[in-house]
Amino acid sequence: MNQAVSVWLVVALALLAANLPFISNRVLLVYRLQNPKNLAVRLAEMVFWYFVVGGIALLLEQRAGQIAPQGWEFYAITATLFITFAFPGFVFRYLFKHR
């Protein structure tokens, strides 16, 4: 797998993972709760998925070559991008009227 495919794979995974907490009513797609998930649970799940996608990205970077050192700026930008990717799921869950 070349580097361009790896980058687009990580972007697609991040887009999917950022929206999973808002689309599914199960915690981590496995555990069903008695009551619907509240926003705090969804945000905690989103943080979990952020680290999962980051681990996959780290694995792909390691397979491509040497891992580049990252500062706090990198993590601030990727977290902001992940939150931006979660916007469609947030709109679907909280701003659309469901019957």
matplotlib code that plots the C-alpha trace (Angstrom):
import matplotlib.pyplot as plt

x = [0.0, 1.5, 1.5, -1.3, -3.7, -2.7, -3.5, -6.9, -7.6, -6.9, -9.1, -12.0, -11.6, -11.6, -14.7, -16.5, -15.2, -16.1, -19.7, -20.2, -21.0, -23.8, -25.3, -25.3, -27.2, -24.8, -21.6, -18.6, -21.1, -21.4, -23.1, -26.7, -27.7, -31.1, -31.5, -30.4, -26.8, -26.4, -23.9, -21.2, -21.1, -21.0, -18.1, -16.2, -16.8, -15.6, -12.3, -11.9, -12.4, -9.9, -7.2, -8.2, -7.9, -4.6, -3.2, -4.1, -2.5, 0.6, 0.7, 0.4, 3.1, 5.4, 4.9, 5.8, 9.0, 10.3, 7.7, 8.0, 8.1, 5.0, 4.5, 1.3, 0.4, -0.1, -2.5, -4.4, -5.0, -5.9, -8.4, -9.9, -10.2, -11.8, -14.4, -15.1, -15.6, -18.2, -20.4, -22.7, -23.4, -24.1, -26.5, -28.2, -28.6, -29.4, -30.6, -32.9, -36.3, -36.9, -40.3]
y = [0.0, 3.3, 6.4, 8.2, 5.2, 5.1, 8.8, 8.5, 5.3, 7.2, 10.1, 7.8, 5.9, 9.2, 10.4, 7.1, 6.8, 10.4, 9.8, 6.4, 7.7, 9.8, 7.2, 4.2, 4.0, 1.3, 2.1, 1.2, -0.6, -3.4, -2.5, -1.6, 0.8, 0.9, 4.7, 6.5, 7.7, 11.3, 13.8, 13.1, 9.4, 10.2, 12.6, 10.0, 7.5, 9.9, 10.4, 6.6, 6.4, 9.3, 7.2, 4.1, 5.9, 7.5, 4.0, 2.8, 5.8, 5.2, 1.6, 2.6, 5.2, 2.7, 0.3, 3.1, 4.0, 5.8, 7.5, 11.3, 12.9, 15.0, 17.9, 19.2, 21.1, 17.9, 16.5, 19.8, 19.9, 16.3, 16.5, 19.6, 17.8, 14.8, 17.1, 18.7, 15.3, 14.5, 17.4, 15.5, 12.9, 15.6, 17.4, 14.1, 13.2, 16.5, 19.0, 16.8, 16.1, 12.3, 10.8]
z = [0.0, -1.0, 1.2, -0.6, -0.1, 3.6, 4.0, 2.4, 4.4, 7.7, 6.6, 5.7, 9.0, 10.9, 9.2, 9.9, 13.5, 14.4, 13.4, 15.1, 18.5, 17.1, 14.7, 17.0, 20.4, 21.6, 23.5, 21.3, 19.0, 21.5, 24.8, 24.8, 27.6, 29.4, 28.7, 25.5, 25.5, 26.6, 25.1, 27.7, 26.8, 23.1, 23.6, 25.7, 23.0, 20.4, 22.3, 22.4, 18.6, 18.2, 19.8, 17.9, 14.6, 15.8, 16.6, 13.1, 11.6, 13.7, 12.6, 8.9, 9.3, 11.0, 8.1, 5.6, 7.3, 10.3, 12.6, 12.6, 16.0, 16.8, 19.0, 20.8, 17.7, 15.7, 18.3, 18.6, 14.9, 14.5, 17.4, 15.9, 12.6, 14.3, 16.0, 12.6, 11.0, 13.8, 12.8, 10.4, 13.1, 15.7, 13.3, 12.6, 16.3, 17.9, 15.2, 13.0, 14.2, 14.6, 14.6]

ax = plt.figure().add_subplot(projection="3d")
ax.plot(x, y, z, "-o")
ax.set_aspect("equal")
plt.show()
